[in-house]
Amino acid sequence: MLSPSKMWNGFKSYIYKNYGENPGSMLVHTGVIGWILSAAAQIYAVAFNDKISKEQKVFLIPQEIGDAVVNIASFYTLTSGIKYIGSKLAKTAKLRTSAITDILKKDGHILEKGQKRVDGKVYAGDWNFNITNLDNYGTDIASKFKPFKNGVEVIAGLTGSILSSNLVTPLVRNQYAAKKQKEVLANIDKNKTTDESSKLKYPSDISMNAYMKLASVKFSSGSLKI
């Protein structure tokens, strides 16, 4: 069995290997984990709440699960999408530092104002330009580009997280919850109506003989009469 220290060192190695040079992804993934834990706590609270009837739980628990899926999907989609855009802007050099600009200018990768574009040549800022594919990326550019790209991804991820958590996700969730709430209430009312209609009540404003006659009609089967 691994000792706690070895387990901790293994965990640190895993984090560094997968997120050491990609903190933006860690931001997205930890956010998703937070949403999952929050949803699990909410579902647990509904499932083990004695004040909520079993009939209501049948509808409320699936609603909470669906609500969690909407929350997690909208958060992950928007946050990772904005992070991807930020990363793409950095790789295409649409966003760049002055140090990176100087290197790209020296190598002729920047189309200056008034300069004619060479047919077939891809310049910095073009959508299909990739700074990591340049011949001198490893020697001259990587040390300046990686910290910049990581910073862009973190800022983009934070922006996506803020927009998702405070604007998009609550809007989508509220619309979904409102729709599901109507369905839940309709089903509960339907079940109540069905249960009540299945019970034959003796109205106080008719005679016992009349009530027995109604009962014989309701519960008769074929030629069998009450």
KELO-236046 format. One record per residue: residue number from 1; residue in three letters; z, x, y of N, C-alpha, C in turn. Coordinates in Angstrom, 2 decimals, padded with zeros to 5 digits. Each point is the difference from the previous one (the first is absolute). Example, Ala and Ser with C-alpha at 12.3 -4.5 7.8 and 13.67 -1.06 7.14 Angstrom:
REM KELO-236046
{pt 1 'ALA' {007.80 013.19 -005.69} {000.00 -000.89 001.19} {000.00 000.90 001.20}}
{pt 2 'SER' {-000.72 -000.35 001.05} {000.06 000.82 001.19} {000.73 -000.77 001.09}}
END
This chain:
REM KELO-236046
{pt 1 'MET' {000.00 000.84 -001.20} {000.00 -000.84 001.20} {000.00 000.88 001.25}}
{pt 2 'LEU' {-000.84 -000.36 000.97} {-000.09 000.79 001.22} {001.26 -000.17 000.84}}
{pt 3 'SER' {000.44 001.09 000.60} {001.17 -000.05 000.88} {-000.41 -000.64 001.33}}
{pt 4 'PRO' {000.98 -000.54 000.75} {-000.32 -000.62 001.29} {-000.73 000.95 000.95}}
{pt 5 'SER' {000.36 001.28 -000.02} {-000.65 000.96 000.89} {-001.47 000.18 -000.36}}
{pt 6 'LYS' {-000.29 000.05 -001.31} {-001.40 000.14 -000.42} {-000.80 -001.25 000.32}}
{pt 7 'MET' {000.63 -001.15 -000.17} {-000.68 -001.25 000.34} {-000.30 -000.05 001.50}}
{pt 8 'TRP' {000.95 000.44 000.82} {-000.20 000.01 001.44} {-001.09 000.98 000.40}}
{pt 9 'ASN' {000.00 001.17 -000.63} {-001.05 000.98 000.28} {-001.37 -000.51 -000.43}}
{pt 10 'GLY' {-000.04 -000.70 -001.13} {-001.26 -000.58 -000.44} {-000.49 -001.07 000.95}}
{pt 11 'PHE' {000.92 -000.81 000.52} {-000.36 -001.04 000.96} {-000.54 000.62 001.29}}
{pt 12 'LYS' {000.66 001.06 000.47} {-000.45 000.67 001.22} {-001.39 000.61 -000.20}}
{pt 13 'SER' {-000.22 000.58 -001.18} {-001.31 000.60 -000.29} {-001.09 -001.07 -000.01}}
{pt 14 'TYR' {000.33 -001.15 -000.57} {-000.97 -001.10 -000.06} {-000.35 -000.49 001.41}}
{pt 15 'ILE' {001.03 -000.17 000.83} {-000.22 -000.46 001.38} {-000.84 001.00 000.77}}
{pt 16 'TYR' {000.33 001.28 -000.14} {-000.75 001.02 000.73} {-001.45 000.06 -000.47}}
{pt 17 'LYS' {-000.20 -000.09 -001.31} {-001.34 000.09 -000.57} {-000.88 -001.15 000.46}}
{pt 18 'ASN' {000.57 -001.20 000.05} {-000.80 -001.18 000.30} {-000.01 -000.38 001.48}}
{pt 19 'TYR' {001.04 000.39 000.73} {000.09 -000.43 001.40} {000.22 001.14 000.98}}
{pt 20 'GLY' {000.10 001.23 -000.50} {000.27 001.12 000.89} {-001.04 000.16 001.09}}
{pt 21 'GLU' {-001.27 -000.17 -000.37} {-001.08 000.12 000.97} {-000.60 -001.35 000.36}}
{pt 22 'ASN' {000.69 -001.05 -000.36} {-000.51 -001.34 000.31} {001.16 -000.95 000.33}}
{pt 23 'PRO' {000.72 000.26 001.08} {001.16 -000.83 000.33} {-000.37 -001.43 000.35}}
{pt 24 'GLY' {-001.25 -000.21 000.45} {-000.43 -001.36 000.32} {000.03 -000.90 -001.22}}
{pt 25 'SER' {-000.41 000.53 -001.15} {000.03 -000.79 -001.24} {001.43 -000.31 -000.41}}
{pt 26 'MET' {000.90 000.95 000.21} {001.41 -000.24 -000.33} {000.55 -001.14 000.85}}
{pt 27 'LEU' {-000.41 -000.05 001.26} {000.45 -001.07 000.89} {-000.46 -001.36 -000.53}}
{pt 28 'VAL' {-001.25 -000.07 -000.44} {-000.54 -001.26 -000.53} {000.72 -000.40 -001.28}}
{pt 29 'HIS' {000.16 000.96 -000.91} {000.60 -000.32 -001.30} {001.48 -000.36 000.10}}
{pt 30 'THR' {000.74 000.69 000.85} {001.41 -000.36 000.17} {000.13 -001.37 000.66}}
{pt 31 'GLY' {-000.93 -000.33 000.88} {000.01 -001.33 000.60} {-000.23 -001.09 -001.04}}
{pt 32 'VAL' {-000.94 000.24 -000.91} {-000.27 -000.95 -001.08} {001.22 -000.15 -000.90}}
{pt 33 'ILE' {000.65 001.12 -000.32} {001.21 -000.05 -000.83} {001.08 -000.83 000.70}}
{pt 34 'GLY' {000.12 000.15 001.30} {000.98 -000.78 000.76} {-000.29 -001.49 -000.09}}
{pt 35 'TRP' {-001.28 -000.39 000.11} {-000.38 -001.40 -000.11} {000.30 -000.53 -001.40}}
{pt 36 'ILE' {-000.28 000.81 -001.03} {000.25 -000.42 -001.38} {001.49 -000.26 -000.23}}
{pt 37 'LEU' {000.85 000.92 000.47} {001.45 -000.17 -000.16} {000.50 -001.22 000.76}}
{pt 38 'SER' {-000.54 -000.21 001.20} {000.40 -001.16 000.79} {-000.40 -001.30 -000.70}}
{pt 39 'ALA' {-001.22 -000.02 -000.56} {-000.47 -001.19 -000.71} {000.84 -000.26 -001.25}}
{pt 40 'ALA' {000.33 001.07 -000.72} {000.80 -000.14 -001.21} {001.38 -000.58 000.33}}
{pt 41 'ALA' {000.58 000.46 001.10} {001.31 -000.52 000.41} {-000.09 -001.48 000.37}}
{pt 42 'GLN' {-001.09 -000.40 000.65} {-000.18 -001.39 000.39} {-000.17 -000.90 -001.22}}
{pt 43 'ILE' {-000.81 000.45 -000.96} {-000.21 -000.78 -001.22} {001.30 -000.11 -000.79}}
{pt 44 'TYR' {000.76 001.09 -000.08} {001.29 -000.01 -000.69} {000.96 -000.99 000.66}}
{pt 45 'ALA' {000.00 -000.03 001.33} {000.90 -000.90 000.73} {-000.32 -001.45 -000.30}}
{pt 46 'VAL' {-001.29 -000.32 -000.11} {-000.39 -001.38 -000.31} {000.33 -000.34 -001.45}}
{pt 47 'ALA' {-000.31 000.93 -000.91} {000.18 -000.26 -001.43} {001.46 -000.22 -000.37}}
{pt 48 'PHE' {000.92 000.70 000.65} {001.41 -000.07 -000.38} {000.87 -000.73 001.04}}
{pt 49 'ASN' {-000.65 -000.81 000.82} {000.74 -000.79 000.98} {000.38 -001.34 -000.63}}
{pt 50 'ASP' {001.31 -000.22 -000.19} {000.47 -001.23 -000.65} {-000.23 -001.24 000.86}}
{pt 51 'LYS' {-000.21 000.18 001.27} {-000.20 -001.14 000.89} {-001.43 -000.54 -000.06}}
{pt 52 'ILE' {-000.90 000.74 -000.66} {-001.38 -000.45 -000.14} {-000.19 -000.57 -001.40}}
{pt 53 'SER' {-000.51 -001.22 -000.10} {-000.16 -000.64 -001.30} {-001.09 000.68 -000.82}}
{pt 54 'LYS' {000.06 -000.24 -001.32} {-001.00 000.59 -000.90} {-001.41 -000.50 000.34}}
{pt 55 'GLU' {-000.09 -001.28 000.38} {-001.30 -000.56 000.34} {-000.60 000.71 001.21}}
{pt 56 'GLN' {000.84 000.28 000.98} {-000.48 000.70 001.19} {-000.37 001.44 -000.31}}
{pt 57 'LYS' {000.76 000.65 -000.89} {-000.29 001.39 -000.36} {-001.34 000.13 -000.68}}
{pt 58 'VAL' {-000.39 -001.02 -000.76} {-001.29 000.04 -000.69} {-001.14 000.20 000.99}}
{pt 59 'PHE' {000.15 -000.58 001.19} {-001.04 000.13 001.02} {000.27 001.15 000.97}}
{pt 60 'LEU' {001.29 000.24 000.30} {000.33 001.00 001.01} {-000.23 001.43 -000.48}}
{pt 61 'ILE' {000.31 000.28 -001.26} {-000.17 001.37 -000.51} {-001.47 000.42 000.02}}
{pt 62 'PRO' {-000.94 -000.82 -000.53} {-001.43 000.38 000.13} {-000.43 000.15 001.45}}
{pt 63 'GLN' {000.58 -000.83 000.89} {-000.34 000.12 001.41} {000.46 001.34 000.56}}
{pt 64 'GLU' {001.21 000.43 -000.38} {000.51 001.29 000.47} {-000.84 001.14 -000.55}}
{pt 65 'ILE' {-000.44 -000.12 -001.25} {-000.84 001.05 -000.59} {-001.34 000.07 000.73}}
{pt 66 'GLY' {-000.60 -001.16 000.26} {-001.25 -000.02 000.74} {000.16 000.54 001.41}}
{pt 67 'ASP' {001.14 -000.34 000.62} {000.30 000.49 001.34} {000.10 001.52 000.00}}
{pt 68 'ALA' {000.64 000.56 -001.04} {000.14 001.45 -000.11} {-001.36 000.67 -000.16}}
{pt 69 'VAL' {-000.87 -000.60 -000.80} {-001.34 000.56 -000.20} {-000.76 000.03 001.32}}
{pt 70 'VAL' {000.10 -001.07 000.78} {-000.67 -000.05 001.30} {000.54 001.08 000.92}}
{pt 71 'ASN' {001.32 000.14 000.05} {000.63 000.99 000.87} {-000.45 001.42 -000.36}}
{pt 72 'ILE' {000.10 000.32 -001.28} {-000.31 001.36 -000.45} {-001.48 000.30 000.18}}
{pt 73 'ALA' {-000.86 -000.97 -000.36} {-001.45 000.23 000.09} {-000.43 000.19 001.45}}
{pt 74 'SER' {000.51 -000.84 000.90} {-000.40 000.11 001.41} {000.52 001.31 000.61}}
{pt 75 'PHE' {001.24 000.37 -000.35} {000.56 001.25 000.53} {-000.81 001.20 -000.50}}
{pt 76 'TYR' {-000.23 000.06 -001.30} {-000.70 001.15 -000.57} {-001.44 000.08 000.51}}
{pt 77 'THR' {-000.68 -001.14 000.04} {-001.40 -000.01 000.42} {-000.15 000.46 001.44}}
{pt 78 'LEU' {000.79 -000.56 000.89} {-000.13 000.34 001.41} {000.46 001.42 000.29}}
{pt 79 'THR' {001.17 000.38 -000.56} {000.54 001.32 000.29} {-000.89 001.11 -000.57}}
{pt 80 'SER' {-000.40 -000.14 -001.26} {-000.86 001.02 -000.60} {-001.38 000.00 000.64}}
{pt 81 'GLY' {-000.46 -001.18 000.45} {-001.31 -000.07 000.66} {-000.01 000.75 001.32}}
{pt 82 'ILE' {001.02 -000.20 000.83} {000.08 000.69 001.28} {000.23 001.49 -000.22}}
{pt 83 'LYS' {000.77 000.35 -001.01} {000.21 001.41 -000.34} {-001.33 000.65 -000.39}}
{pt 84 'TYR' {-000.80 -000.70 -000.77} {-001.30 000.53 -000.42} {-000.91 000.23 001.22}}
{pt 85 'ILE' {000.02 -000.94 000.93} {-000.82 000.15 001.21} {000.44 001.23 000.78}}
{pt 86 'GLY' {001.32 000.18 000.14} {000.50 001.18 000.70} {-000.42 001.29 -000.68}}
{pt 87 'SER' {000.09 000.02 -001.33} {-000.41 001.18 -000.75} {-001.49 000.26 000.16}}
{pt 88 'LYS' {-000.79 -001.07 -000.01} {-001.45 000.14 000.14} {-000.35 000.53 001.39}}
{pt 89 'LEU' {000.67 -000.46 001.02} {-000.26 000.48 001.36} {000.32 001.48 000.13}}
{pt 90 'ALA' {001.03 000.45 -000.72} {000.35 001.42 000.04} {-001.02 000.83 -000.77}}
{pt 91 'LYS' {-000.42 -000.46 -001.17} {-000.95 000.76 -000.81} {-001.38 000.08 000.65}}
{pt 92 'THR' {-000.38 -001.04 000.69} {-001.31 000.03 000.68} {000.08 000.72 001.34}}
{pt 93 'ALA' {001.21 000.41 000.39} {000.23 000.71 001.26} {-000.25 -000.87 001.22}}
{pt 94 'LYS' {000.03 -001.33 -000.20} {000.00 -000.88 001.17} {001.33 000.18 000.74}}
{pt 95 'LEU' {001.05 000.23 -000.78} {001.29 000.40 000.56} {000.23 001.45 -000.39}}
{pt 96 'ARG' {000.32 000.84 000.96} {000.20 001.43 -000.29} {000.80 000.64 001.12}}
{pt 97 'THR' {000.60 001.12 -000.32} {000.74 000.77 000.99} {-000.96 000.94 000.73}}
{pt 98 'SER' {000.50 000.59 001.07} {-000.84 000.93 000.76} {-000.32 001.24 -000.83}}
{pt 99 'ALA' {000.94 000.43 -000.85} {-000.23 001.17 -000.84} {-001.14 -000.27 -001.00}}
{pt 100 'ILE' {000.02 -001.18 -000.59} {-001.07 -000.36 -000.93} {-001.32 -000.14 000.74}}
{pt 101 'THR' {000.04 -000.56 001.20} {-001.22 -000.14 000.80} {-000.64 001.35 000.28}}
{pt 102 'ASP' {000.83 000.99 000.34} {-000.53 001.33 000.29} {-000.72 000.60 -001.21}}
{pt 103 'ILE' {000.58 -000.17 -001.19} {-000.63 000.53 -001.22} {-001.32 -000.71 -000.28}}
{pt 104 'LEU' {-000.02 -001.31 000.15} {-001.21 -000.77 -000.27} {-001.11 000.33 001.01}}
{pt 105 'LYS' {000.40 000.21 001.25} {-001.00 000.38 001.02} {-000.62 001.35 -000.32}}
{pt 106 'LYS' {000.85 000.94 -000.40} {-000.47 001.34 -000.30} {-001.02 000.00 -001.13}}
{pt 107 'ASP' {000.21 -000.91 -000.98} {-000.90 -000.07 -001.15} {-001.15 -000.98 000.20}}
{pt 108 'GLY' {-000.09 -000.59 001.19} {-001.12 -000.89 000.31} {000.08 -001.37 -000.63}}
{pt 109 'HIS' {001.22 -000.47 -000.28} {000.15 -001.31 -000.64} {000.24 -001.13 001.00}}
{pt 110 'ILE' {000.05 000.34 001.28} {000.22 -001.03 001.01} {-001.26 -000.16 000.83}}
{pt 111 'LEU' {-000.44 -001.24 000.12} {-001.20 -000.31 000.79} {000.43 -000.15 001.47}}
{pt 112 'GLU' {-000.38 001.01 000.81} {000.38 -000.01 001.41} {-000.81 -001.04 000.78}}
{pt 113 'LYS' {000.54 -000.40 001.13} {-000.68 -000.97 000.85} {-001.33 000.57 000.47}}
{pt 114 'GLY' {-001.07 -000.75 -000.20} {-001.34 000.44 000.38} {-000.71 000.81 -001.06}}
{pt 115 'GLN' {000.73 000.39 -001.03} {-000.61 000.77 -001.09} {-000.75 -000.93 -000.94}}
{pt 116 'LYS' {-001.18 000.43 -000.44} {-000.81 -000.81 -000.92} {000.55 000.14 -001.41}}
{pt 117 'ARG' {000.00 -001.13 -000.68} {000.48 -000.02 -001.39} {-001.07 000.58 -000.92}}
{pt 118 'VAL' {000.41 000.90 -000.87} {-000.90 000.57 -001.00} {-000.12 -000.97 -001.16}}
{pt 119 'ASP' {-001.23 -000.34 -000.36} {-000.20 -000.97 -001.08} {000.67 000.47 -001.29}}
{pt 120 'GLY' {000.76 -000.89 -000.61} {000.65 000.29 -001.27} {001.33 000.70 000.12}}
{pt 121 'LYS' {000.35 000.48 001.18} {001.28 000.70 000.18} {001.10 -001.01 000.31}}
{pt 122 'VAL' {001.12 000.17 -000.65} {001.16 -000.88 000.22} {000.98 000.71 000.92}}
{pt 123 'TYR' {000.38 -000.69 001.08} {000.88 000.60 001.01} {001.41 -000.60 -000.10}}
{pt 124 'ALA' {000.93 000.73 000.57} {001.38 -000.50 000.08} {000.02 -001.33 000.74}}
{pt 125 'GLY' {000.68 -000.95 -000.55} {000.03 -001.34 000.58} {-000.90 -000.98 -000.71}}
{pt 126 'ASP' {-001.00 000.50 -000.74} {-000.82 -000.90 -000.82} {000.84 -000.52 -001.15}}
{pt 127 'TRP' {-000.27 -001.23 -000.43} {000.84 -000.63 -001.01} {-000.09 000.70 -001.35}}
{pt 128 'ASN' {-001.12 000.67 -000.27} {-000.14 000.71 -001.28} {000.30 001.49 000.12}}
{pt 129 'PHE' {000.57 000.42 001.14} {000.44 001.38 000.15} {001.36 000.16 -000.66}}
{pt 130 'ASN' {000.18 001.08 -000.75} {001.28 000.25 -000.66} {000.40 001.45 000.25}}
{pt 131 'ILE' {001.03 000.16 000.81} {000.41 001.34 000.40} {000.48 000.83 -001.19}}
{pt 132 'THR' {000.50 -000.66 -001.06} {000.51 000.74 -001.15} {-001.12 000.59 -000.86}}
{pt 133 'ASN' {-001.24 -000.40 000.26} {-001.14 000.53 -000.77} {-000.66 001.22 000.67}}
{pt 134 'LEU' {000.50 000.40 001.16} {-000.59 001.14 000.69} {000.32 001.30 -000.74}}
{pt 135 'ASP' {-000.90 000.95 000.10} {000.16 001.26 -000.73} {001.26 000.76 000.41}}
{pt 136 'ASN' {000.34 -000.07 001.27} {001.16 000.74 000.49} {001.26 -000.86 000.09}}
{pt 137 'TYR' {000.00 -001.12 -000.71} {001.17 -000.89 000.06} {001.26 000.71 -000.49}}
{pt 138 'GLY' {-000.08 000.63 -001.16} {001.18 000.64 -000.58} {000.51 001.18 000.80}}
{pt 139 'THR' {-000.89 000.72 000.67} {000.41 001.22 000.71} {000.39 -000.24 001.45}}
{pt 140 'ASP' {-000.74 -000.88 000.69} {000.22 -000.16 001.44} {000.59 -001.34 000.42}}
{pt 141 'ILE' {-000.27 -001.05 -000.77} {000.30 -001.35 000.48} {001.22 -000.63 -000.67}}
{pt 142 'ALA' {000.17 000.24 -001.30} {001.02 -000.73 -000.78} {001.39 000.08 000.61}}
{pt 143 'SER' {000.41 001.19 000.43} {001.36 000.17 000.53} {000.24 -000.81 001.26}}
{pt 144 'LYS' {-001.07 -000.30 000.74} {000.13 -000.80 001.22} {-000.26 -001.48 -000.26}}
{pt 145 'PHE' {-000.83 -000.25 -001.02} {-000.41 -001.39 -000.25} {001.04 -000.80 -000.78}}
{pt 146 'LYS' {000.59 000.61 -001.03} {000.91 -000.74 -000.87} {001.19 -000.60 000.75}}
{pt 147 'PRO' {000.72 000.78 000.84} {001.11 -000.61 000.74} {-000.47 -001.12 000.92}}
{pt 148 'PHE' {-001.17 000.19 000.61} {-000.53 -001.02 000.90} {-000.33 -001.28 -000.76}}
{pt 149 'LYS' {-000.69 000.14 -001.15} {-000.36 -001.18 -000.80} {001.24 -000.73 -000.50}}
{pt 150 'ASN' {001.01 000.76 -000.43} {001.23 -000.63 -000.47} {000.66 -000.80 001.12}}
{pt 151 'GLY' {000.00 000.57 001.19} {000.59 -000.70 001.14} {-000.77 -001.28 000.33}}
{pt 152 'VAL' {-001.34 000.08 -000.06} {-000.81 -001.19 000.26} {000.28 -001.08 -001.03}}
{pt 153 'GLU' {000.10 000.39 -001.27} {000.25 -000.97 -001.07} {001.37 -000.65 000.14}}
{pt 154 'VAL' {001.00 000.80 000.38} {001.34 -000.56 000.18} {000.01 -001.01 001.15}}
{pt 155 'ILE' {-000.62 000.37 001.11} {-000.04 -000.92 001.15} {-000.78 -001.26 -000.35}}
{pt 156 'ALA' {-001.14 000.18 -000.70} {-000.79 -001.16 -000.41} {000.78 -000.87 -000.98}}
{pt 157 'GLY' {000.70 000.63 -000.94} {000.79 -000.75 -000.95} {001.13 -000.76 000.66}}
{pt 158 'LEU' {000.67 000.64 000.96} {001.07 -000.68 000.73} {-000.55 -001.18 000.80}}
{pt 159 'THR' {-001.16 000.21 000.62} {-000.64 -001.09 000.76} {-000.33 -001.17 -000.92}}
{pt 160 'GLY' {-000.60 000.31 -001.15} {-000.32 -001.05 -000.96} {001.24 -000.70 -000.51}}
{pt 161 'SER' {001.06 000.78 -000.24} {001.25 -000.58 -000.48} {000.61 -000.94 001.02}}
{pt 162 'ILE' {-000.01 000.41 001.26} {000.57 -000.83 001.07} {-000.81 -001.28 000.16}}
{pt 163 'LEU' {-001.32 000.12 000.03} {-000.87 -001.18 000.14} {000.17 -000.94 -001.18}}
{pt 164 'SER' {000.06 000.58 -001.19} {000.12 -000.82 -001.20} {001.35 -000.70 -000.07}}
{pt 165 'SER' {001.07 000.76 000.19} {001.35 -000.56 -000.17} {000.37 -001.00 001.09}}
{pt 166 'ASN' {-000.54 000.19 001.21} {000.42 -000.84 001.12} {-001.03 -001.03 000.45}}
{pt 167 'LEU' {-001.23 000.11 -000.49} {-001.03 -000.92 000.46} {-000.75 -000.65 -001.15}}
{pt 168 'VAL' {-000.75 000.80 -000.74} {-000.91 -000.55 -001.01} {000.75 -000.61 -001.18}}
{pt 169 'THR' {000.91 000.79 -000.60} {000.72 -000.47 -001.19} {000.82 -001.26 000.28}}
{pt 170 'PRO' {000.79 -000.07 001.09} {000.73 -001.25 000.27} {-000.92 -001.19 000.21}}
{pt 171 'LEU' {-001.15 000.22 000.66} {-000.93 -001.11 000.24} {-000.57 -000.53 -001.31}}
{pt 172 'VAL' {-000.48 000.92 -000.85} {-000.56 -000.39 -001.29} {001.07 -000.64 -000.88}}
{pt 173 'ARG' {001.18 000.62 -000.01} {001.10 -000.50 -000.82} {000.42 -001.40 000.42}}
{pt 174 'ASN' {000.11 -000.24 001.30} {000.43 -001.30 000.49} {-001.01 -001.09 -000.35}}
{pt 175 'GLN' {-001.29 000.33 000.12} {-001.03 -000.97 -000.36} {000.06 -000.32 -001.49}}
{pt 176 'TYR' {000.16 001.03 -000.80} {000.08 -000.19 -001.45} {001.26 -000.79 -000.37}}
{pt 177 'ALA' {001.13 000.38 000.62} {001.27 -000.67 -000.31} {-000.05 -001.47 000.41}}
{pt 178 'ALA' {-000.62 -000.30 001.16} {-000.09 -001.39 000.46} {-000.82 -000.84 -000.98}}
{pt 179 'LYS' {-001.09 000.59 -000.48} {-000.85 -000.71 -000.98} {000.76 -000.24 -001.29}}
{pt 180 'LYS' {000.66 001.05 -000.50} {000.74 -000.12 -001.25} {001.19 -000.94 000.13}}
{pt 181 'GLN' {000.63 000.00 001.18} {001.14 -000.87 000.20} {-000.41 -001.46 -000.11}}
{pt 182 'LYS' {-001.16 -000.34 000.55} {-000.50 -001.36 -000.09} {-000.25 -000.38 -001.47}}
{pt 183 'GLU' {-000.57 000.96 -000.75} {-000.27 -000.27 -001.42} {001.31 -000.18 -000.77}}
{pt 184 'VAL' {000.99 000.85 000.30} {001.29 -000.10 -000.67} {000.68 -001.34 000.28}}
{pt 185 'LEU' {000.05 -000.39 001.27} {000.64 -001.25 000.38} {-000.73 -001.19 -000.61}}
{pt 186 'ALA' {-001.33 000.09 -000.04} {-000.79 -001.08 -000.60} {000.30 -000.13 -001.49}}
{pt 187 'ASN' {000.11 001.13 -000.69} {000.29 -000.02 -001.43} {001.42 -000.51 -000.28}}
{pt 188 'ILE' {000.95 000.43 000.84} {001.38 -000.47 -000.18} {000.08 -001.50 000.22}}
{pt 189 'ASP' {-000.65 -000.49 001.08} {000.00 -001.44 000.28} {-000.69 -000.77 -001.12}}
{pt 190 'LYS' {-001.07 000.58 -000.53} {-000.74 -000.65 -001.08} {000.88 -000.13 -001.24}}
{pt 191 'ASN' {000.74 001.08 -000.31} {000.88 -000.04 -001.16} {001.14 -001.01 000.19}}
{pt 192 'LYS' {000.53 -000.04 001.21} {001.07 -000.96 000.29} {-000.50 -001.42 -000.14}}
{pt 193 'THR' {-001.21 -000.24 000.53} {-000.58 -001.33 -000.09} {-000.24 -000.41 -001.44}}
{pt 194 'THR' {-000.49 000.97 -000.81} {-000.26 -000.27 -001.41} {001.29 -000.30 -000.75}}
{pt 195 'ASP' {001.05 000.79 000.29} {001.29 -000.21 -000.66} {000.59 -001.35 000.37}}
{pt 196 'GLU' {-000.11 -000.36 001.26} {000.58 -001.26 000.46} {-000.77 -001.20 -000.55}}
{pt 197 'SER' {-001.34 000.13 -000.08} {-000.80 -001.11 -000.47} {000.17 -000.22 -001.50}}
{pt 198 'SER' {000.44 001.07 -000.72} {000.19 -000.14 -001.45} {001.29 -000.73 -000.34}}
{pt 199 'LYS' {000.86 -000.15 000.99} {001.27 -000.69 -000.22} {-000.14 -001.46 000.44}}
{pt 200 'LEU' {000.32 -000.94 -000.88} {-000.08 -001.41 000.33} {001.31 -000.43 000.63}}
{pt 201 'LYS' {-000.04 -000.40 001.23} {001.21 -000.40 000.69} {000.11 -001.53 000.04}}
{pt 202 'TYR' {001.21 -000.48 -000.02} {000.24 -001.43 000.06} {000.18 -000.40 001.46}}
{pt 203 'PRO' {-000.99 -000.66 000.59} {000.13 -000.42 001.40} {001.06 -001.09 000.11}}
{pt 204 'SER' {000.76 000.05 001.06} {001.09 -000.95 000.17} {-000.48 -001.37 000.44}}
{pt 205 'ASP' {-001.27 -000.11 000.45} {-000.46 -001.27 000.56} {-000.75 -000.86 -001.02}}
{pt 206 'ILE' {000.01 000.37 -001.32} {-000.61 -000.85 -001.01} {001.03 -000.27 -001.09}}
{pt 207 'SER' {-000.27 -001.04 -000.81} {000.95 -000.37 -001.05} {-000.09 000.95 -001.18}}
{pt 208 'MET' {001.03 -000.01 -000.86} {000.02 000.85 -001.17} {-001.14 -000.34 -000.95}}
{pt 209 'ASN' {-000.29 -001.32 -000.16} {-001.09 -000.42 -000.89} {-001.35 000.55 000.47}}
{pt 210 'ALA' {-000.21 -000.03 001.33} {-001.26 000.52 000.54} {-000.09 001.51 -000.20}}
{pt 211 'TYR' {001.14 000.68 000.18} {000.03 001.45 -000.20} {-000.30 000.36 -001.45}}
{pt 212 'MET' {000.57 -000.75 -000.96} {-000.24 000.27 -001.41} {-001.46 -000.25 -000.35}}
{pt 213 'LYS' {-000.60 -000.98 000.63} {-001.41 -000.27 -000.25} {-000.87 001.16 000.48}}
{pt 214 'LEU' {000.33 000.54 001.18} {-000.73 001.16 000.52} {000.18 001.20 -000.91}}
{pt 215 'ALA' {001.20 000.18 -000.51} {000.27 001.12 -000.89} {-000.80 -000.11 -001.28}}
{pt 216 'SER' {-000.14 -001.22 -000.53} {-000.75 -000.18 -001.24} {-001.46 000.35 000.19}}
{pt 217 'VAL' {-000.54 -000.29 001.20} {-001.40 000.35 000.28} {-000.16 001.50 000.13}}
{pt 218 'LYS' {000.95 000.67 000.68} {-000.11 001.44 000.26} {000.12 000.83 -001.26}}
{pt 219 'PHE' {000.92 -000.38 -000.91} {000.29 000.84 -001.15} {-000.57 -000.55 -001.31}}
{pt 220 'SER' {-000.81 -001.07 000.06} {-000.60 -000.56 -001.21} {-001.07 000.93 -000.52}}
{pt 221 'SER' {-000.24 -000.01 -001.32} {-001.02 000.82 -000.61} {-000.74 -000.86 -001.01}}
{pt 222 'GLY' {-001.27 -000.32 000.25} {-000.77 -000.84 -000.88} {000.59 -001.40 000.00}}
{pt 223 'SER' {000.30 -000.51 -001.20} {000.55 -001.35 -000.11} {001.51 000.01 -000.01}}
{pt 224 'LEU' {000.61 001.22 000.10} {001.47 000.08 -000.02} {000.55 -000.38 001.33}}
{pt 225 'LYS' {000.91 -000.94 000.04} {000.60 -000.49 001.24} {001.49 000.23 -000.05}}
{pt 226 'ILE' {000.56 000.16 001.20} {001.46 000.12 000.12} {000.60 -001.39 000.11}}
END
